[in-house]
Amino acid sequence: MKSLLLLTAFIVTVHSQNLSAQNAKDRLPGGFSEGSKTDETVLAAAKFAVNAHDPKLQFKSVDQVEAQVVAGTNYRITLTVLDKGMTRRADVVVWKKVDPTFALTSWQWSDRK
């Protein structure tokens, strides 16, 4: 009976450590984590990206966002815009500097035109 209790405790401990290691891996320090699509700063960053890339585009929505805290914050955003009446998606990275201005560091269309 004592052996069974020790074996059960060992299995539970090993399983808990595996889960903790997986969760820690998903949240690496300095890594990206899921952000809020409705956060005011995220929306401001997305609108900044659209205007910085092409002022003729019209911002429509934020579809997905991840944030990375650095010297400021990097926002990796998938957004939707209107381009000459056509809906398009783009993957962008916007850096919110400490001062708190924005810089567009990456823009890539994620659809086919």
TAWO-V507914 format. One record per pair of residues at least 6 apart in sequence whose C-alpha atoms are under 7 Angstrom apart, sorted by the first residue. I is the first residue (numbers start at 1). J is the second residue. Records with the same first field share a line. If there is no record, write none. Layout:
# TAWO-V507914
I->J / J
This chain:
# TAWO-V507914
27->33
30->68 / 69 / 70
31->68
32->66 / 67 / 68
33->66 / 67 / 68
34->65 / 66 / 67
35->65 / 66 / 67
36->65
37->62 / 63 / 64 / 65
45->94 / 102
47->59
49->94 / 104
50->57 / 59
52->104
57->81 / 82 / 83
58->81 / 82 / 83
59->80 / 81 / 82
60->80 / 81 / 82
61->79 / 80
62->77 / 78 / 79 / 80
63->78 / 79 / 80
64->77 / 78
65->75 / 76 / 77 / 78
66->75 / 76 / 77
67->73 / 74 / 75 / 76
68->74 / 75
71->97 / 98
72->96 / 97 / 98
73->95 / 96 / 97
74->93 / 94 / 95 / 96
75->93 / 94 / 95
76->92 / 93 / 94
77->91 / 92 / 93
78->89 / 90 / 91 / 92
79->89 / 90 / 91
80->87 / 88 / 89 / 90
81->87 / 88 / 89
82->88
88->111
89->109 / 110 / 111
90->107 / 108 / 109 / 110
91->107 / 108 / 109 / 110
92->106 / 107 / 108
93->104 / 105 / 106 / 107
94->102 / 103 / 104 / 105
95->102 / 103 / 104 / 105
96->102 / 103
